Amino acid sequence: MTDYTTDYRCLICGETYDFDEVAYVCPKHGAVGTLDVRYDYAAMGNGVKRDEIRRSEWPSMWRYLPLLPVADPALIPPLDIGWTPLYHAERLATATGFDDLWLKDDSRNPTGSLKDRASAMAVVRARAMGYETIATASTGNAAAALAGVAASVGMRHVIFVPRTAPEAKIAQLLVYGAEVNLVDGSYDQAFELCLSACEQEGWYCRNTGYNPWMTEGKKTVAYEIAEQLGWEAPDAVVVSVGDGCIIGGVHKGFYDLLQLGWITRMPRLYGVQAAGSDACTLAWEQGRHADLPRIAAQTRADSISADLPRDGFKALRAVRESNGAFLRVSDEAILAAIPELARQSGVFAEPAAAAAWAGARLALAQGRVARDERVVVLITGSGLKDVAAARASVDEKIEYDHSQMRKGKDDRSTD
């Protein structure tokens, strides 16, 4: 633990706890009692200078080690995670009506998604606490991230994932040597099975929304965006939302920088959900905070499919405190966003990541962001994670092109 961490605080009741007092959640609220890791920002500001970060030659999330809750650098995994590109997407902007559009491409992480950031923090925390086995439930990306990071340090890792997860994601798990439990059910059922197994077997639980340290890993993407823009916050950041941990982490990162005086404003955060998995959007529209509705999620964007978002409180807080909004997009819009993004920027996104781009277009159309504002779209995962969805996004055109080719051949045969 650094000198700058202070305690946990429950986001529901405000109760505070020492780090050795509770393991994951507020005991008054059980699994929904989301905790926040708190810092002494005054001490941090006196001890850490922005220019020191800027001069760092560490091309990863660990360039921000002085701002992170890690006491022993020797526990950091060897993979270079983070410090991913921030592209100024001029062609995409011109084609779609933006003036100043940026893409933060976290598909460039070692296992192909932003979830590597959280898994790296989870492995550090588990090793510091003396655990030999770490486990998680996932629709695929968090599992692959944990498998890759755990493999890099030789740590046993156990995965609970729905059998319906994309084949490429399951293949990643097996290649990394994970102990894979395919669940005949939803992500939420896998989540509960993982919690039960961790409690019974004494494993460290990485589950998003249950383990507060996942936010501390994911928030580093906000640090990078700010630094890559010359320590200036953008006007808006658009993030796809499933469980809610990523947008919660983005908010925490910018909040940290604002408290330190390293940026002068909080960007508006826009959470984008698939229409078939919109529990956070419903809660935001209905003015809810902690009592999110449980739905029967169904969307092609598997990485943002959740019946009950486990980090919904942080997601709602992120949007409300930044004066942003939640946006709902259809699966059709998500699939259409995949080739548009790829052809105009060269970035190949899986459906969950493409949802953020579909949401950015919707935010512009609704007037939630202005044409001349600086907008960052967070690309959370590689299109190679779900090749079937990518193929579906262009199948209609392929069939049309093939029919035209056949027509041309038939025409020539009659000459």
N, C-alpha and C positions, 0 to 999 in steps of 0.2 A: 504494500500500500504506500502511495506517496504521502508526503506531509500535507497535501492539499485536500485529500478526501476527509469528510467529517462523519457522515452517517447515512443511513437510509431514511427516506420519508415516504409514508404511504400516501398515494395520490388521492385516496378516497377519504380517509379520516384525518390525515395530517400527522399521525403518530410517527415518532422517530425511533429508530433502533440502531444500536451499535452493530458493526459488521459481524461480530461473532455471536450476536443475540438471535438472529434469524437467518435462515438459509436462502430463501427465495422470495416469499411473499409475506404480506402482513397477516399475522395469525388471527386477527379479528375478522378478516374477510375471506380467508382461504385462497383458492387459486385465482380469484379475480382481484385480490389485494395487491395490485401492482406497486412495486417500490421504485423509488428514484434514488440514484447515488448522488449525494450532495458534496459540494466542494467549498473550500474557503477561498473565494475569489480574490479577496484582498491580499492574502498571503501568496496566492498563485501569481497575481499580477506583479508583486514585488520580486518574486523569485524567478519568473520566466519572462524573457523579453522576445518580442515578435521578431526582431532581426536575427536572433539566435536560431529560430525556426527557419527563417528564410535562407540562412547560410548552410543549413543542414544538407549533407550529401547522401542522406539515407532516402532512397527513392521508394518509400513505402509509407504506410500509415504510421509506422513507428518513428517517423520524423517528428511526430507530435508527442513522443513519449513523456516529456515533462508535463503535459496536460492530461495524461492518462493514468488510471489507477493500477499501475504496474510497478511493483517494488524491485523486482529482480529481472533485469534485462536478459539474463541467461536463460530464462524460461520462454523467451520469444521464439516462435517457430521460424525455421530458416527460409520459408517461402517469402518472396517479395509481394506483399498484399497491399493494395492501395496505390496511391499516387498515379491514378489512371488518367488518361487524356481528357481534357476539356476542349472540345472542338467548337470553333466558331463556324456554325453551319450556314454559310452565306447562300449557297444554292437552294437549300431547303427553305430558308427564310424568304428568299425572293419568290419562290414558287408558291408560297402559302400565305404571304401577307405579313410576315414579321420583319422588323428592321434589324433587331439585335438578338439573334437566337443562338443558344449554345447547347451542346450535348455533352453531358458528363457520362463517359462510356465505361461503366463498371463491368461490362462484359469482358474486359481485358484482364480481370483478376485470374489467378491460377486455375481455379475450377470453373471459371466462366460466369461468375455472378458476384454481386455486392455482398452476398451472405458470407463470403470468405472473411470479411472484416469482423463480423460477430463471432464466427467460429474460431478465429485466431484469439480473440479475447477470451472465449470460453476455455480453450485449451490452456492458455496461460493461467487462468483462474483455477482450473481443475488441478493443474500440476502444482500450483502454489499451495493448494489445500491438501495435497497428498493423495488425490484420487488416482486409481490405476485404470478405471474405465469411465468413458464418457458416452452419453446416449442422447439422441434427439428424435423427435417426430418431425416429419417434413412432407411436403408435396414433391420434393426432389432437390431443390437448390440448396437449402440449408443442410440437407443430408449429404449432398456431394461436397459441399464446403467443409463440413465437419470431417468427412472421410479423408479428404485430401490433406487438411491441416493435421489431423491426428496421425495420418500415415507418415507425415514428414518428421514427426518426433517419436514414432514407434509406440503410440498409445492405442490401447484397445478401444474400439468404437462400435457401438451398437445402434442400429437404425430401425425406426418404425416408419414405414412409408406405405401409402395406399397402393394396392396392386395396379390401379389404373394410372399411375404416374407414367409420364413419357418414357419410352424404352431407353432413350439415350441417358436419361438421368439415373435409371436403375443400373445401366451398364457402368456408369461412373463409379457407383458404390461398390460394385463387385470388383472392378479393376483395382480400386484402392484397398481392397481387402476388408471391407466392412462386414460385420455380422448383420445381415439384412433380414428383417421380419416384414414380409409383405402382408398388409392388412386388407382383408376383404371388407372394406368400409371406407369411410371418409377420412379426411385429414383430422377432423376433430376426434374421431374414434382412435386414430393412431396416437394422437396427443395424450389421451387419457391412458392408453396402454403403456405409453412411455413413462408417464408419471408414476403409475403403479409399479412398473418394473424397477425404476430407479429407487423407489422407496424400499421395495423388497430386497433388492440386490445390493444396495449401497453404492449405486453408480452416481456420477455427477450428471445433472440434468441440464442440457443446453436449451430446452424448449423456449422458443420465442414467446415473449409476453409473460412468461413465468419466471425466467431468469433475468434479473435487472441488469446484469452486466452486458447483455447483448446490445442494449442501447449504447453503451460506452464504446463498443467497437464500431457500430454503424455510424455514430456521429462524426467519425473522422472524414466521411465523404463531404460534410459541410465545411470542415476545416480546409480541405483541399480546394473546394470551389472558391472559397474566399481568397485563399492565397494565390490561386491561379488567375484570379481576376484582380490581382494587385491589392489584396486586402480590402476589397470593396464588395459589399453584399449586392447581389442582383436584385432587381425589383420583385421577381417571382421565381419560385422553383416548383416544378410540376413533378409529382411522385406518384407512382402506382401504389395502391394500398390493398393488402389482404388482411393479415393479422394486425397491421398498424405499426409494427416495430421500426420499419425503415423511416417513415415520415416522422415518427417520434424521435428517432435518432438524428435526423436532419435538423429538427427543431432544437434538440439539445445542443448540437454542435454550434449552431448559430447563436443560441442563447449564451453558451460559454464565451464565445468571442465578443458578444455584446457586453457581457459583464466585465470582461477584461479591458474593454475600450479599444479592441483591435478592429472592430467594425462599428459603424455609426447607426445602423438600423437593422431591424429584422426583416428579411424578405417575406413577402406573402407566400404562404405554402398552400398548394392546391393538391388535394388528394384525389386520385382517380380510381374509381372502382368499376368493375364489370357489372353490367345491369343485373346479371344473375348471381352476383355476390356483393351486395351493396349494404351490408349491415351498418357500417360506419356512416354511409351517406344517409340512410334512414334515420339514424340516431341524431345526426347533425340537423337534418330537416325538422325533426321532432323536438329539438332542444334537450335531448338526453345527454348525460355525462358518463355515468358508470354502468347504467342498466341497459346495455346494448341488446337489441332484439336478436334472437337466434333464428336463423333462416335456413332453408335447404339450398345451400349454394350450388350453382350449376353454371359453369363457364368453361370455355375452351382455354382460358388463361389460367392454367392449373396453379401457377405460383401465387396467384392472388385469390384463390378459392378458399373461403373460410365460412363455416356456418356461424361461428361466434368468434369474432376477432379478439385474440387474447391480449393484445396491446391496444385495444380500442380507446381506452381512456387517454393514453398518450397521443394517439392519432387525433382524437377530437381536440385535445388541448393544443396540439401543434397548429391545427387549422384556425381555431378560435383566437388564440393569443397572437397569431400573425396576421389576423384579418384576412385570411384566405377563404377557401370554400372547398366543398366536396363536389365532384363531378361524376356523373354516371354515363358510361359509354357502352354501346352494344358490342357483342362478339363480332358482328359484321364490321363495325368500325375498327375494332382491334385488329382483325385480320387484314383489313385494307391498309392499315397503318404500317404493316410489316414491309411490303415492297416499296411503299412511298418513301419511308425512312431510308431504306437501303439504297434506292436508286437516286435519291437526291443528296445523300450524305455519305454513303458507303458504310453505314453502321447497320449491322444485321442483328435485329432484336428478337427475342422470343416474345410470345403473346403478352405476357405480363409487363414486359418492358415497353412494348409497342403501345400498350394501353396508355402510358404516360404521354406519348406523342399524340394519340387520339384525343386525350384530355386537353392537351395544350391547344390543339386546333379548336376544340369546343370552347375553351376559355376565351380565345380570341373572338370567336363568333358571337359569344354572349356578352362581350364587352368587359369581361372580368380582368383581362389584361389588355393594355393598349398596344397598338402597333409599334410605337417607338420605345416601349419599355424593354429593359434587358431581361430576357427570360431564359432560364436554364431548365432543360428537360433531363431528368435522371434516367439513364438507360441501365436497368438493373441486371439484365441477363442476356446471354448470347442466344442468337437464333439457332445455333447448333444444338441447343438443349431440347428443341422440339421441332425436328425437321418435318414431321408430318403436318404440323400447323403451318409451317412455312410453305410447304407444297400446296396445302389447301388454299393459301392466300393467293396463289397464282395459277391454280389448276384451270380456272375458267378461261384465262388467257391462253394457257398452253393448248387446251382443247380447241379454242378458236384458231390459233395459229396452225395447228395440225390440220384442221378442216380446210383452211385456206390453201395449205400446201397440197392437200389431196385434190382440191378443186383445180389448182393450177396444173397438176399432173394430168387430171382428166381432160382439161381443156386442151393441153398439148397433144394428147393422144388422138384427138379428133382432127388435128390439122392435116 
